[in-house]
Amino acid sequence: METTRKRVEVGLIVFFLITSVLFYTQLGDYSSIAQKFPLLAIIYLAVISITRFIQLGKLKKEENSAVFFNRDFLTVLILVVLYLLLMPIIGFFLSTTIFLPMCMWLLNFRKKVVITILTLTTVTSIYFVFINIFNVPVPNSLLGF
Amino acid sequence: MILQSLFLALGLQNLFLAFSGTFLGIIMGALPGIGATMTMALLLPFTYWMKADAALILLGAVYCGCVYGGSISAILLNTPGTPASAATTFDGYPMSKKGKGMTAIGISAMASFVGGVVGLFFLMTLSPVLAEISLKFGPSEFFMLTLFTFLVISFAVVKGSVFKGLIAIGIGLVLSTIGYDPVSGGLRFTFGITYLEDGIKLIPSIIGLFAVSEAFALSEKGGTIAESPDVHGNVLNGCKAVFRYPMTLIKSVLIGSGIGALPGIGVSAANLIAYVVSKSGSRHADEFGEGAEEGVIAPEASNNAVTATSLIPLLTLGIPGSAASAVLMGALMIQGLTPGASLFSTDGLITYTFFF
């Protein structure tokens, strides 16, 4: 997928502006003291983003280089989003056990034995280090495992 | 008393604790997300049965080891193990990409060593003087220093438009409002998600910014981190390279020592400020960000100088200069030691043994 630097930046600025508006709409629920600092931060982000937007409009053609997102990048991006969405539903261990081999396979790493060993080692070591030693909880599935 | 402390510090048990603590610290520091504070907090219960000097030596060694260890993953993986190594990634990782990873590790080790030793010298000699200055540091001074850090990052570190840096600051400010409001105690911008109630902490955000972006970049590029198939340079060359830039080394150590003595600022700001100051004063400023040796020396020398001098406000005033030194204060209290003048008089033997 080919695009330009300007389009990528405009996309990000639009995202920041939407975030600013979303945060601004929430402000009414908080006390006047709790509103002050976020209001300043939101206004600052919006003003700076709009200024950059105007600056991008004046960008010369030679400065607007092409940006290319290849298939692997988009695959990993989609997988990461799915991984984060599925984690609260099926739990950390199951989602990681599915995510890691899928990610490696789709990135053209096709050694089945190594994929299996890496996945099991990662999940097992995270379990022992974080749950057994550090007592840090990881997201459970809706079924409680 | 100082000579007696030196002999005590050179005792077998203390030497063993210093080496094993440093080794453990380097490993934990290199693991992104663990860091000095967590490692020291985990070790704290094990120090109950130790003598005061042994406990402080173990925790101090872990602290220094963690700060150095953080630079290893920063250089090789573009993922700083601790916030102290954030600026090391700017030039350390480009060096790794050029196949000079081991040289960068050597530079980091030697710069850290020099920074640590000089910082320790300041800790031993200038504690009372610097403690007086830090007492005068109020909210307005903290605000001005933070603002200064923001501006130097926007104007000197970010390439291209200054507005990109200013937008990054805006995003940081907005994200910092998530979680409990420190004044009213009410929840803000959690959108019903329990995980956001504690806010977005520094370590997860650093891992997200550096490690995840690097994972995406690598998935797109394919292959390995090193673009060059040959591994050039070695650790020894890196160690020697540090002394080719004496001014960078001296400036960074002084910046680190000064910032360390001010409570609450700590290593996160010191390495960035030292990097920016070195870049602005360098004859090779255009090489910064492309794998400049000075770009590794500056943050590494400053962050290790901070580790020593951040103990000044703790030991003289009882005010921890960083989260890690707050854990160290816990260890002092467990041992029945009170931070303040008594540490340099009645308990001086323990304090100076710890310094050595």
Boltz contact constraints between the chains, C-beta under 6 A:
constraints:
  - contact:
      token1: [A, 23]
      token2: [B, 189]
      max_distance: 6.0
  - contact:
      token1: [A, 26]
      token2: [B, 189]
      max_distance: 6.0
  - contact:
      token1: [A, 30]
      token2: [B, 186]
      max_distance: 6.0
  - contact:
      token1: [A, 30]
      token2: [B, 188]
      max_distance: 6.0
  - contact:
      token1: [A, 31]
      token2: [B, 184]
      max_distance: 6.0
  - contact:
      token1: [A, 33]
      token2: [B, 183]
      max_distance: 6.0
  - contact:
      token1: [A, 33]
      token2: [B, 184]
      max_distance: 6.0
  - contact:
      token1: [A, 34]
      token2: [B, 181]
      max_distance: 6.0
  - contact:
      token1: [A, 34]
      token2: [B, 184]
      max_distance: 6.0
  - contact:
      token1: [A, 34]
      token2: [B, 186]
      max_distance: 6.0
  - contact:
      token1: [A, 34]
      token2: [B, 188]
      max_distance: 6.0
  - contact:
      token1: [A, 38]
      token2: [B, 177]
      max_distance: 6.0
  - contact:
      token1: [A, 41]
      token2: [B, 173]
      max_distance: 6.0
  - contact:
      token1: [A, 41]
      token2: [B, 174]
      max_distance: 6.0
  - contact:
      token1: [A, 41]
      token2: [B, 177]
      max_distance: 6.0
  - contact:
      token1: [A, 44]
      token2: [B, 170]
      max_distance: 6.0
  - contact:
      token1: [A, 45]
      token2: [B, 170]
      max_distance: 6.0
  - contact:
      token1: [A, 45]
      token2: [B, 174]
      max_distance: 6.0
  - contact:
      token1: [A, 48]
      token2: [B, 166]
      max_distance: 6.0
  - contact:
      token1: [A, 48]
      token2: [B, 167]
      max_distance: 6.0
  - contact:
      token1: [A, 48]
      token2: [B, 170]
      max_distance: 6.0
  - contact:
      token1: [A, 49]
      token2: [B, 167]
      max_distance: 6.0
  - contact:
      token1: [A, 52]
      token2: [B, 163]
      max_distance: 6.0
  - contact:
      token1: [A, 70]
      token2: [B, 220]
      max_distance: 6.0
  - contact:
      token1: [A, 72]
      token2: [B, 219]
      max_distance: 6.0
  - contact:
      token1: [A, 72]
      token2: [B, 220]
      max_distance: 6.0
  - contact:
      token1: [A, 73]
      token2: [B, 219]
      max_distance: 6.0
  - contact:
      token1: [A, 73]
      token2: [B, 220]
      max_distance: 6.0
  - contact:
      token1: [A, 76]
      token2: [B, 219]
      max_distance: 6.0
  - contact:
      token1: [A, 107]
      token2: [B, 219]
      max_distance: 6.0
